[in-house]
Amino acid sequence: MAVEPDQFYRAKANYVINGTGGDGLKRALVLLWDRRAECPTAEPVLAVHDEVVLEVPEADAERART
């Protein structure tokens, strides 16, 4: 299967966009690690695309949001 020129352009553009999104997610995980003492009960359970999902007791939910 041949790659058409417009497909190649889209792939190059997508690489930059997804790469930047990946960098942002990694930065968020670094910040979560750096600030873990502020809410020690928060446990990361999922990191996908532009979301980081934490599991935290309800009593600590507000502290985990900040």
CHARMM internal coordinates of N, CA and C (Angstrom, degrees):
IC EDIT
DIST 1 N 1 CA 1.4549
DIST 1 CA 1 C 1.5266
ANGL 1 N 1 CA 1 C 108.75
DIST 1 C 2 N 1.2947
ANGL 1 CA 1 C 2 N 116.83
DIHE 1 N 1 CA 1 C 2 N 128.22
DIST 2 N 2 CA 1.4593
ANGL 1 C 2 N 2 CA 122.53
DIHE 1 CA 1 C 2 N 2 CA -179.57
DIST 2 CA 2 C 1.5233
ANGL 2 N 2 CA 2 C 110.34
DIHE 1 C 2 N 2 CA 2 C -85.69
DIST 2 C 3 N 1.3132
ANGL 2 CA 2 C 3 N 115.20
DIHE 2 N 2 CA 2 C 3 N 148.49
DIST 3 N 3 CA 1.4652
ANGL 2 C 3 N 3 CA 121.13
DIHE 2 CA 2 C 3 N 3 CA 175.70
DIST 3 CA 3 C 1.5197
ANGL 3 N 3 CA 3 C 107.69
DIHE 2 C 3 N 3 CA 3 C -95.13
DIST 3 C 4 N 1.2996
ANGL 3 CA 3 C 4 N 115.80
DIHE 3 N 3 CA 3 C 4 N 120.58
DIST 4 N 4 CA 1.4566
ANGL 3 C 4 N 4 CA 121.30
DIHE 3 CA 3 C 4 N 4 CA 178.72
DIST 4 CA 4 C 1.5287
ANGL 4 N 4 CA 4 C 109.77
DIHE 3 C 4 N 4 CA 4 C -73.82
DIST 4 C 5 N 1.3353
ANGL 4 CA 4 C 5 N 118.72
DIHE 4 N 4 CA 4 C 5 N 150.39
DIST 5 N 5 CA 1.4697
ANGL 4 C 5 N 5 CA 121.17
DIHE 4 CA 4 C 5 N 5 CA -178.58
DIST 5 CA 5 C 1.5286
ANGL 5 N 5 CA 5 C 113.33
DIHE 4 C 5 N 5 CA 5 C -54.70
DIST 5 C 6 N 1.3363
ANGL 5 CA 5 C 6 N 118.53
DIHE 5 N 5 CA 5 C 6 N -40.74
DIST 6 N 6 CA 1.4665
ANGL 5 C 6 N 6 CA 119.60
DIHE 5 CA 5 C 6 N 6 CA -178.70
DIST 6 CA 6 C 1.5278
ANGL 6 N 6 CA 6 C 110.94
DIHE 5 C 6 N 6 CA 6 C -69.75
DIST 6 C 7 N 1.3110
ANGL 6 CA 6 C 7 N 118.42
DIHE 6 N 6 CA 6 C 7 N -28.98
DIST 7 N 7 CA 1.4720
ANGL 6 C 7 N 7 CA 120.79
DIHE 6 CA 6 C 7 N 7 CA 176.22
DIST 7 CA 7 C 1.5218
ANGL 7 N 7 CA 7 C 109.71
DIHE 6 C 7 N 7 CA 7 C -67.89
DIST 7 C 8 N 1.3346
ANGL 7 CA 7 C 8 N 116.42
DIHE 7 N 7 CA 7 C 8 N -40.00
DIST 8 N 8 CA 1.4563
ANGL 7 C 8 N 8 CA 120.63
DIHE 7 CA 7 C 8 N 8 CA 179.41
DIST 8 CA 8 C 1.5254
ANGL 8 N 8 CA 8 C 110.71
DIHE 7 C 8 N 8 CA 8 C -63.12
DIST 8 C 9 N 1.3343
ANGL 8 CA 8 C 9 N 116.86
DIHE 8 N 8 CA 8 C 9 N -42.66
DIST 9 N 9 CA 1.4637
ANGL 8 C 9 N 9 CA 120.77
DIHE 8 CA 8 C 9 N 9 CA 178.75
DIST 9 CA 9 C 1.5279
ANGL 9 N 9 CA 9 C 110.59
DIHE 8 C 9 N 9 CA 9 C -61.09
DIST 9 C 10 N 1.3202
ANGL 9 CA 9 C 10 N 117.21
DIHE 9 N 9 CA 9 C 10 N -45.69
DIST 10 N 10 CA 1.4743
ANGL 9 C 10 N 10 CA 120.68
DIHE 9 CA 9 C 10 N 10 CA 179.74
DIST 10 CA 10 C 1.5157
ANGL 10 N 10 CA 10 C 110.71
DIHE 9 C 10 N 10 CA 10 C -62.82
DIST 10 C 11 N 1.3216
ANGL 10 CA 10 C 11 N 117.07
DIHE 10 N 10 CA 10 C 11 N -39.09
DIST 11 N 11 CA 1.4567
ANGL 10 C 11 N 11 CA 120.29
DIHE 10 CA 10 C 11 N 11 CA 179.31
DIST 11 CA 11 C 1.5275
ANGL 11 N 11 CA 11 C 110.67
DIHE 10 C 11 N 11 CA 11 C -63.67
DIST 11 C 12 N 1.3475
ANGL 11 CA 11 C 12 N 116.69
DIHE 11 N 11 CA 11 C 12 N -41.42
DIST 12 N 12 CA 1.4699
ANGL 11 C 12 N 12 CA 119.82
DIHE 11 CA 11 C 12 N 12 CA 178.33
DIST 12 CA 12 C 1.5235
ANGL 12 N 12 CA 12 C 110.82
DIHE 11 C 12 N 12 CA 12 C -64.86
DIST 12 C 13 N 1.3134
ANGL 12 CA 12 C 13 N 117.45
DIHE 12 N 12 CA 12 C 13 N -43.42
DIST 13 N 13 CA 1.4636
ANGL 12 C 13 N 13 CA 120.89
DIHE 12 CA 12 C 13 N 13 CA 179.72
DIST 13 CA 13 C 1.5313
ANGL 13 N 13 CA 13 C 110.29
DIHE 12 C 13 N 13 CA 13 C -64.74
DIST 13 C 14 N 1.3076
ANGL 13 CA 13 C 14 N 116.93
DIHE 13 N 13 CA 13 C 14 N -40.97
DIST 14 N 14 CA 1.4541
ANGL 13 C 14 N 14 CA 121.46
DIHE 13 CA 13 C 14 N 14 CA -179.45
DIST 14 CA 14 C 1.5285
ANGL 14 N 14 CA 14 C 111.46
DIHE 13 C 14 N 14 CA 14 C -64.70
DIST 14 C 15 N 1.3199
ANGL 14 CA 14 C 15 N 116.62
DIHE 14 N 14 CA 14 C 15 N -35.10
DIST 15 N 15 CA 1.4634
ANGL 14 C 15 N 15 CA 121.29
DIHE 14 CA 14 C 15 N 15 CA 179.47
DIST 15 CA 15 C 1.5273
ANGL 15 N 15 CA 15 C 110.80
DIHE 14 C 15 N 15 CA 15 C -58.71
DIST 15 C 16 N 1.3243
ANGL 15 CA 15 C 16 N 116.82
DIHE 15 N 15 CA 15 C 16 N -44.93
DIST 16 N 16 CA 1.4687
ANGL 15 C 16 N 16 CA 121.54
DIHE 15 CA 15 C 16 N 16 CA -179.73
DIST 16 CA 16 C 1.5244
ANGL 16 N 16 CA 16 C 110.24
DIHE 15 C 16 N 16 CA 16 C -65.83
DIST 16 C 17 N 1.3004
ANGL 16 CA 16 C 17 N 117.09
DIHE 16 N 16 CA 16 C 17 N -44.34
DIST 17 N 17 CA 1.4685
ANGL 16 C 17 N 17 CA 120.99
DIHE 16 CA 16 C 17 N 17 CA -178.05
DIST 17 CA 17 C 1.5228
ANGL 17 N 17 CA 17 C 110.71
DIHE 16 C 17 N 17 CA 17 C -64.82
DIST 17 C 18 N 1.3238
ANGL 17 CA 17 C 18 N 116.77
DIHE 17 N 17 CA 17 C 18 N -49.49
DIST 18 N 18 CA 1.4619
ANGL 17 C 18 N 18 CA 119.60
DIHE 17 CA 17 C 18 N 18 CA -179.84
DIST 18 CA 18 C 1.5179
ANGL 18 N 18 CA 18 C 111.95
DIHE 17 C 18 N 18 CA 18 C -67.22
DIST 18 C 19 N 1.3198
ANGL 18 CA 18 C 19 N 117.11
DIHE 18 N 18 CA 18 C 19 N -35.04
DIST 19 N 19 CA 1.4588
ANGL 18 C 19 N 19 CA 120.18
DIHE 18 CA 18 C 19 N 19 CA 177.42
DIST 19 CA 19 C 1.5212
ANGL 19 N 19 CA 19 C 111.92
DIHE 18 C 19 N 19 CA 19 C -63.01
DIST 19 C 20 N 1.3202
ANGL 19 CA 19 C 20 N 115.82
DIHE 19 N 19 CA 19 C 20 N -42.93
DIST 20 N 20 CA 1.4705
ANGL 19 C 20 N 20 CA 120.50
DIHE 19 CA 19 C 20 N 20 CA 178.09
DIST 20 CA 20 C 1.5204
ANGL 20 N 20 CA 20 C 110.60
DIHE 19 C 20 N 20 CA 20 C -65.03
DIST 20 C 21 N 1.3280
ANGL 20 CA 20 C 21 N 117.23
DIHE 20 N 20 CA 20 C 21 N -41.88
DIST 21 N 21 CA 1.4652
ANGL 20 C 21 N 21 CA 120.85
DIHE 20 CA 20 C 21 N 21 CA 177.12
DIST 21 CA 21 C 1.5205
ANGL 21 N 21 CA 21 C 111.35
DIHE 20 C 21 N 21 CA 21 C -61.55
DIST 21 C 22 N 1.3200
ANGL 21 CA 21 C 22 N 116.01
DIHE 21 N 21 CA 21 C 22 N -40.93
DIST 22 N 22 CA 1.4659
ANGL 21 C 22 N 22 CA 120.18
DIHE 21 CA 21 C 22 N 22 CA 178.03
DIST 22 CA 22 C 1.5213
ANGL 22 N 22 CA 22 C 111.46
DIHE 21 C 22 N 22 CA 22 C -63.89
DIST 22 C 23 N 1.3343
ANGL 22 CA 22 C 23 N 116.58
DIHE 22 N 22 CA 22 C 23 N -40.56
DIST 23 N 23 CA 1.4654
ANGL 22 C 23 N 23 CA 120.63
DIHE 22 CA 22 C 23 N 23 CA 177.41
DIST 23 CA 23 C 1.5241
ANGL 23 N 23 CA 23 C 110.75
DIHE 22 C 23 N 23 CA 23 C -61.62
DIST 23 C 24 N 1.3287
ANGL 23 CA 23 C 24 N 116.73
DIHE 23 N 23 CA 23 C 24 N -41.00
DIST 24 N 24 CA 1.4660
ANGL 23 C 24 N 24 CA 120.57
DIHE 23 CA 23 C 24 N 24 CA 179.16
DIST 24 CA 24 C 1.5171
ANGL 24 N 24 CA 24 C 111.91
DIHE 23 C 24 N 24 CA 24 C -64.48
DIST 24 C 25 N 1.3168
ANGL 24 CA 24 C 25 N 117.05
DIHE 24 N 24 CA 24 C 25 N -40.98
DIST 25 N 25 CA 1.4658
ANGL 24 C 25 N 25 CA 120.80
DIHE 24 CA 24 C 25 N 25 CA 178.53
DIST 25 CA 25 C 1.5248
ANGL 25 N 25 CA 25 C 110.41
DIHE 24 C 25 N 25 CA 25 C -64.65
DIST 25 C 26 N 1.3217
ANGL 25 CA 25 C 26 N 117.04
DIHE 25 N 25 CA 25 C 26 N -42.58
DIST 26 N 26 CA 1.4654
ANGL 25 C 26 N 26 CA 120.15
DIHE 25 CA 25 C 26 N 26 CA 178.55
DIST 26 CA 26 C 1.5244
ANGL 26 N 26 CA 26 C 111.20
DIHE 25 C 26 N 26 CA 26 C -63.49
DIST 26 C 27 N 1.3312
ANGL 26 CA 26 C 27 N 116.60
DIHE 26 N 26 CA 26 C 27 N -39.26
DIST 27 N 27 CA 1.4724
ANGL 26 C 27 N 27 CA 120.42
DIHE 26 CA 26 C 27 N 27 CA 177.96
DIST 27 CA 27 C 1.5315
ANGL 27 N 27 CA 27 C 110.35
DIHE 26 C 27 N 27 CA 27 C -63.74
DIST 27 C 28 N 1.3251
ANGL 27 CA 27 C 28 N 116.63
DIHE 27 N 27 CA 27 C 28 N -40.47
DIST 28 N 28 CA 1.4669
ANGL 27 C 28 N 28 CA 120.19
DIHE 27 CA 27 C 28 N 28 CA 177.63
DIST 28 CA 28 C 1.5236
ANGL 28 N 28 CA 28 C 110.78
DIHE 27 C 28 N 28 CA 28 C -62.30
DIST 28 C 29 N 1.3142
ANGL 28 CA 28 C 29 N 117.71
DIHE 28 N 28 CA 28 C 29 N -39.27
DIST 29 N 29 CA 1.4699
ANGL 28 C 29 N 29 CA 120.56
DIHE 28 CA 28 C 29 N 29 CA 179.01
DIST 29 CA 29 C 1.5304
ANGL 29 N 29 CA 29 C 111.05
DIHE 28 C 29 N 29 CA 29 C -68.47
DIST 29 C 30 N 1.3353
ANGL 29 CA 29 C 30 N 116.94
DIHE 29 N 29 CA 29 C 30 N -35.61
DIST 30 N 30 CA 1.4663
ANGL 29 C 30 N 30 CA 120.21
DIHE 29 CA 29 C 30 N 30 CA 175.81
DIST 30 CA 30 C 1.5203
ANGL 30 N 30 CA 30 C 109.87
DIHE 29 C 30 N 30 CA 30 C -63.94
DIST 30 C 31 N 1.3412
ANGL 30 CA 30 C 31 N 117.22
DIHE 30 N 30 CA 30 C 31 N -44.65
DIST 31 N 31 CA 1.4659
ANGL 30 C 31 N 31 CA 120.48
DIHE 30 CA 30 C 31 N 31 CA 178.64
DIST 31 CA 31 C 1.5283
ANGL 31 N 31 CA 31 C 111.25
DIHE 30 C 31 N 31 CA 31 C -62.91
DIST 31 C 32 N 1.3159
ANGL 31 CA 31 C 32 N 116.17
DIHE 31 N 31 CA 31 C 32 N -38.76
DIST 32 N 32 CA 1.4637
ANGL 31 C 32 N 32 CA 120.06
DIHE 31 CA 31 C 32 N 32 CA 177.24
DIST 32 CA 32 C 1.5228
ANGL 32 N 32 CA 32 C 110.15
DIHE 31 C 32 N 32 CA 32 C -60.98
DIST 32 C 33 N 1.3262
ANGL 32 CA 32 C 33 N 116.59
DIHE 32 N 32 CA 32 C 33 N -43.24
DIST 33 N 33 CA 1.4606
ANGL 32 C 33 N 33 CA 120.62
DIHE 32 CA 32 C 33 N 33 CA 178.91
DIST 33 CA 33 C 1.5348
ANGL 33 N 33 CA 33 C 110.70
DIHE 32 C 33 N 33 CA 33 C -65.79
DIST 33 C 34 N 1.3258
ANGL 33 CA 33 C 34 N 116.87
DIHE 33 N 33 CA 33 C 34 N -45.24
DIST 34 N 34 CA 1.4604
ANGL 33 C 34 N 34 CA 121.02
DIHE 33 CA 33 C 34 N 34 CA -178.75
DIST 34 CA 34 C 1.5172
ANGL 34 N 34 CA 34 C 112.33
DIHE 33 C 34 N 34 CA 34 C -62.58
DIST 34 C 35 N 1.3487
ANGL 34 CA 34 C 35 N 117.45
DIHE 34 N 34 CA 34 C 35 N -32.02
DIST 35 N 35 CA 1.4617
ANGL 34 C 35 N 35 CA 121.47
DIHE 34 CA 34 C 35 N 35 CA -175.63
DIST 35 CA 35 C 1.5285
ANGL 35 N 35 CA 35 C 112.55
DIHE 34 C 35 N 35 CA 35 C -102.89
DIST 35 C 36 N 1.3231
ANGL 35 CA 35 C 36 N 118.30
DIHE 35 N 35 CA 35 C 36 N 15.33
DIST 36 N 36 CA 1.4672
ANGL 35 C 36 N 36 CA 121.62
DIHE 35 CA 35 C 36 N 36 CA -174.95
DIST 36 CA 36 C 1.5221
ANGL 36 N 36 CA 36 C 113.31
DIHE 35 C 36 N 36 CA 36 C -60.90
DIST 36 C 37 N 1.3313
ANGL 36 CA 36 C 37 N 118.87
DIHE 36 N 36 CA 36 C 37 N -26.44
DIST 37 N 37 CA 1.4611
ANGL 36 C 37 N 37 CA 121.27
DIHE 36 CA 36 C 37 N 37 CA 179.75
DIST 37 CA 37 C 1.5323
ANGL 37 N 37 CA 37 C 111.78
DIHE 36 C 37 N 37 CA 37 C -70.16
DIST 37 C 38 N 1.3289
ANGL 37 CA 37 C 38 N 117.76
DIHE 37 N 37 CA 37 C 38 N -21.61
DIST 38 N 38 CA 1.4686
ANGL 37 C 38 N 38 CA 121.25
DIHE 37 CA 37 C 38 N 38 CA 179.91
DIST 38 CA 38 C 1.5302
ANGL 38 N 38 CA 38 C 111.95
DIHE 37 C 38 N 38 CA 38 C -71.33
DIST 38 C 39 N 1.3029
ANGL 38 CA 38 C 39 N 117.08
DIHE 38 N 38 CA 38 C 39 N -24.87
DIST 39 N 39 CA 1.4675
ANGL 38 C 39 N 39 CA 121.58
DIHE 38 CA 38 C 39 N 39 CA 178.03
DIST 39 CA 39 C 1.5366
ANGL 39 N 39 CA 39 C 107.70
DIHE 38 C 39 N 39 CA 39 C -150.39
DIST 39 C 40 N 1.3221
ANGL 39 CA 39 C 40 N 117.14
DIHE 39 N 39 CA 39 C 40 N 77.22
DIST 40 N 40 CA 1.4681
ANGL 39 C 40 N 40 CA 120.73
DIHE 39 CA 39 C 40 N 40 CA -172.92
DIST 40 CA 40 C 1.5334
ANGL 40 N 40 CA 40 C 114.37
DIHE 39 C 40 N 40 CA 40 C -66.17
DIST 40 C 41 N 1.3185
ANGL 40 CA 40 C 41 N 117.47
DIHE 40 N 40 CA 40 C 41 N -14.31
DIST 41 N 41 CA 1.4661
ANGL 40 C 41 N 41 CA 119.25
DIHE 40 CA 40 C 41 N 41 CA -179.66
DIST 41 CA 41 C 1.5264
ANGL 41 N 41 CA 41 C 112.64
DIHE 40 C 41 N 41 CA 41 C -84.43
DIST 41 C 42 N 1.3290
ANGL 41 CA 41 C 42 N 117.50
DIHE 41 N 41 CA 41 C 42 N -10.01
DIST 42 N 42 CA 1.4716
ANGL 41 C 42 N 42 CA 121.06
DIHE 41 CA 41 C 42 N 42 CA -179.03
DIST 42 CA 42 C 1.5233
ANGL 42 N 42 CA 42 C 109.73
DIHE 41 C 42 N 42 CA 42 C -76.09
DIST 42 C 43 N 1.3234
ANGL 42 CA 42 C 43 N 115.38
DIHE 42 N 42 CA 42 C 43 N 130.10
DIST 43 N 43 CA 1.4638
ANGL 42 C 43 N 43 CA 121.67
DIHE 42 CA 42 C 43 N 43 CA 178.59
DIST 43 CA 43 C 1.5209
ANGL 43 N 43 CA 43 C 109.04
DIHE 42 C 43 N 43 CA 43 C -123.18
DIST 43 C 44 N 1.3285
ANGL 43 CA 43 C 44 N 118.41
DIHE 43 N 43 CA 43 C 44 N 122.03
DIST 44 N 44 CA 1.4685
ANGL 43 C 44 N 44 CA 119.02
DIHE 43 CA 43 C 44 N 44 CA 175.75
DIST 44 CA 44 C 1.5293
ANGL 44 N 44 CA 44 C 109.76
DIHE 43 C 44 N 44 CA 44 C -70.01
DIST 44 C 45 N 1.3254
ANGL 44 CA 44 C 45 N 116.10
DIHE 44 N 44 CA 44 C 45 N 133.15
DIST 45 N 45 CA 1.4605
ANGL 44 C 45 N 45 CA 120.29
DIHE 44 CA 44 C 45 N 45 CA -179.73
DIST 45 CA 45 C 1.5247
ANGL 45 N 45 CA 45 C 112.15
DIHE 44 C 45 N 45 CA 45 C -119.17
DIST 45 C 46 N 1.3374
ANGL 45 CA 45 C 46 N 117.80
DIHE 45 N 45 CA 45 C 46 N -17.89
DIST 46 N 46 CA 1.4520
ANGL 45 C 46 N 46 CA 120.25
DIHE 45 CA 45 C 46 N 46 CA -176.33
DIST 46 CA 46 C 1.5223
ANGL 46 N 46 CA 46 C 110.02
DIHE 45 C 46 N 46 CA 46 C -157.91
DIST 46 C 47 N 1.3086
ANGL 46 CA 46 C 47 N 116.41
DIHE 46 N 46 CA 46 C 47 N 134.42
DIST 47 N 47 CA 1.4669
ANGL 46 C 47 N 47 CA 121.74
DIHE 46 CA 46 C 47 N 47 CA 174.40
DIST 47 CA 47 C 1.5231
ANGL 47 N 47 CA 47 C 107.02
DIHE 46 C 47 N 47 CA 47 C -135.34
DIST 47 C 48 N 1.3418
ANGL 47 CA 47 C 48 N 116.32
DIHE 47 N 47 CA 47 C 48 N 107.61
DIST 48 N 48 CA 1.4599
ANGL 47 C 48 N 48 CA 121.45
DIHE 47 CA 47 C 48 N 48 CA -176.46
DIST 48 CA 48 C 1.5256
ANGL 48 N 48 CA 48 C 109.08
DIHE 47 C 48 N 48 CA 48 C -139.28
DIST 48 C 49 N 1.3183
ANGL 48 CA 48 C 49 N 116.27
DIHE 48 N 48 CA 48 C 49 N 131.58
DIST 49 N 49 CA 1.4644
ANGL 48 C 49 N 49 CA 124.29
DIHE 48 CA 48 C 49 N 49 CA 177.03
DIST 49 CA 49 C 1.5207
ANGL 49 N 49 CA 49 C 110.65
DIHE 48 C 49 N 49 CA 49 C 52.38
DIST 49 C 50 N 1.3211
ANGL 49 CA 49 C 50 N 118.33
DIHE 49 N 49 CA 49 C 50 N -102.01
DIST 50 N 50 CA 1.4634
ANGL 49 C 50 N 50 CA 120.71
DIHE 49 CA 49 C 50 N 50 CA -177.12
DIST 50 CA 50 C 1.5225
ANGL 50 N 50 CA 50 C 111.28
DIHE 49 C 50 N 50 CA 50 C -118.48
DIST 50 C 51 N 1.3181
ANGL 50 CA 50 C 51 N 117.54
DIHE 50 N 50 CA 50 C 51 N 27.50
DIST 51 N 51 CA 1.4648
ANGL 50 C 51 N 51 CA 121.25
DIHE 50 CA 50 C 51 N 51 CA -178.66
DIST 51 CA 51 C 1.5152
ANGL 51 N 51 CA 51 C 111.02
DIHE 50 C 51 N 51 CA 51 C -130.13
DIST 51 C 52 N 1.3228
ANGL 51 CA 51 C 52 N 115.16
DIHE 51 N 51 CA 51 C 52 N 142.64
DIST 52 N 52 CA 1.4556
ANGL 51 C 52 N 52 CA 122.56
DIHE 51 CA 51 C 52 N 52 CA 168.49
DIST 52 CA 52 C 1.5236
ANGL 52 N 52 CA 52 C 105.77
DIHE 51 C 52 N 52 CA 52 C -124.46
DIST 52 C 53 N 1.3165
ANGL 52 CA 52 C 53 N 116.69
DIHE 52 N 52 CA 52 C 53 N 119.10
DIST 53 N 53 CA 1.4617
ANGL 52 C 53 N 53 CA 121.85
DIHE 52 CA 52 C 53 N 53 CA -178.37
DIST 53 CA 53 C 1.5216
ANGL 53 N 53 CA 53 C 108.15
DIHE 52 C 53 N 53 CA 53 C -101.84
DIST 53 C 54 N 1.3286
ANGL 53 CA 53 C 54 N 114.85
DIHE 53 N 53 CA 53 C 54 N 128.95
DIST 54 N 54 CA 1.4664
ANGL 53 C 54 N 54 CA 121.26
DIHE 53 CA 53 C 54 N 54 CA 178.89
DIST 54 CA 54 C 1.5164
ANGL 54 N 54 CA 54 C 109.90
DIHE 53 C 54 N 54 CA 54 C -112.98
DIST 54 C 55 N 1.3019
ANGL 54 CA 54 C 55 N 115.59
DIHE 54 N 54 CA 54 C 55 N 148.70
DIST 55 N 55 CA 1.4619
ANGL 54 C 55 N 55 CA 121.37
DIHE 54 CA 54 C 55 N 55 CA 169.77
DIST 55 CA 55 C 1.5179
ANGL 55 N 55 CA 55 C 105.93
DIHE 54 C 55 N 55 CA 55 C -107.62
DIST 55 C 56 N 1.3232
ANGL 55 CA 55 C 56 N 114.99
DIHE 55 N 55 CA 55 C 56 N 126.98
DIST 56 N 56 CA 1.4616
ANGL 55 C 56 N 56 CA 119.96
DIHE 55 CA 55 C 56 N 56 CA -175.25
DIST 56 CA 56 C 1.5216
ANGL 56 N 56 CA 56 C 108.28
DIHE 55 C 56 N 56 CA 56 C -149.89
DIST 56 C 57 N 1.3304
ANGL 56 CA 56 C 57 N 118.08
DIHE 56 N 56 CA 56 C 57 N 143.55
DIST 57 N 57 CA 1.4597
ANGL 56 C 57 N 57 CA 119.27
DIHE 56 CA 56 C 57 N 57 CA 175.45
DIST 57 CA 57 C 1.5351
ANGL 57 N 57 CA 57 C 110.80
DIHE 56 C 57 N 57 CA 57 C -58.62
DIST 57 C 58 N 1.3098
ANGL 57 CA 57 C 58 N 116.00
DIHE 57 N 57 CA 57 C 58 N 146.25
DIST 58 N 58 CA 1.4604
ANGL 57 C 58 N 58 CA 120.40
DIHE 57 CA 57 C 58 N 58 CA -176.44
DIST 58 CA 58 C 1.5245
ANGL 58 N 58 CA 58 C 112.44
DIHE 57 C 58 N 58 CA 58 C -56.21
DIST 58 C 59 N 1.2986
ANGL 58 CA 58 C 59 N 116.93
DIHE 58 N 58 CA 58 C 59 N -34.24
DIST 59 N 59 CA 1.4610
ANGL 58 C 59 N 59 CA 120.30
DIHE 58 CA 58 C 59 N 59 CA -178.50
DIST 59 CA 59 C 1.5385
ANGL 59 N 59 CA 59 C 111.66
DIHE 58 C 59 N 59 CA 59 C -65.20
DIST 59 C 60 N 1.3210
ANGL 59 CA 59 C 60 N 118.01
DIHE 59 N 59 CA 59 C 60 N -24.48
DIST 60 N 60 CA 1.4620
ANGL 59 C 60 N 60 CA 121.99
DIHE 59 CA 59 C 60 N 60 CA -179.04
DIST 60 CA 60 C 1.5260
ANGL 60 N 60 CA 60 C 112.90
DIHE 59 C 60 N 60 CA 60 C -103.50
DIST 60 C 61 N 1.3249
ANGL 60 CA 60 C 61 N 118.13
DIHE 60 N 60 CA 60 C 61 N 7.90
DIST 61 N 61 CA 1.4604
ANGL 60 C 61 N 61 CA 121.60
DIHE 60 CA 60 C 61 N 61 CA -173.53
DIST 61 CA 61 C 1.5190
ANGL 61 N 61 CA 61 C 112.06
DIHE 60 C 61 N 61 CA 61 C -60.29
DIST 61 C 62 N 1.3047
ANGL 61 CA 61 C 62 N 118.55
DIHE 61 N 61 CA 61 C 62 N -44.60
DIST 62 N 62 CA 1.4727
ANGL 61 C 62 N 62 CA 120.57
DIHE 61 CA 61 C 62 N 62 CA -178.58
DIST 62 CA 62 C 1.5269
ANGL 62 N 62 CA 62 C 110.84
DIHE 61 C 62 N 62 CA 62 C -64.39
DIST 62 C 63 N 1.3095
ANGL 62 CA 62 C 63 N 117.77
DIHE 62 N 62 CA 62 C 63 N -41.58
DIST 63 N 63 CA 1.4596
ANGL 62 C 63 N 63 CA 120.80
DIHE 62 CA 62 C 63 N 63 CA 179.20
DIST 63 CA 63 C 1.5302
ANGL 63 N 63 CA 63 C 110.35
DIHE 62 C 63 N 63 CA 63 C -64.31
DIST 63 C 64 N 1.3190
ANGL 63 CA 63 C 64 N 118.21
DIHE 63 N 63 CA 63 C 64 N -35.65
DIST 64 N 64 CA 1.4639
ANGL 63 C 64 N 64 CA 121.64
DIHE 63 CA 63 C 64 N 64 CA -179.89
DIST 64 CA 64 C 1.5223
ANGL 64 N 64 CA 64 C 112.08
DIHE 63 C 64 N 64 CA 64 C -70.54
DIST 64 C 65 N 1.3307
ANGL 64 CA 64 C 65 N 117.68
DIHE 64 N 64 CA 64 C 65 N -26.95
DIST 65 N 65 CA 1.4696
ANGL 64 C 65 N 65 CA 121.33
DIHE 64 CA 64 C 65 N 65 CA -179.37
DIST 65 CA 65 C 1.5150
ANGL 65 N 65 CA 65 C 112.59
DIHE 64 C 65 N 65 CA 65 C -69.69
DIST 65 C 66 N 1.2955
ANGL 65 CA 65 C 66 N 118.87
DIHE 65 N 65 CA 65 C 66 N -28.63
DIST 66 N 66 CA 1.4703
ANGL 65 C 66 N 66 CA 121.76
DIHE 65 CA 65 C 66 N 66 CA -174.32
DIST 66 CA 66 C 1.4982
ANGL 66 N 66 CA 66 C 113.64
DIHE 65 C 66 N 66 CA 66 C -86.16
END
COOR INIT
IC SEED 1 N 1 CA 1 C
IC BUILD
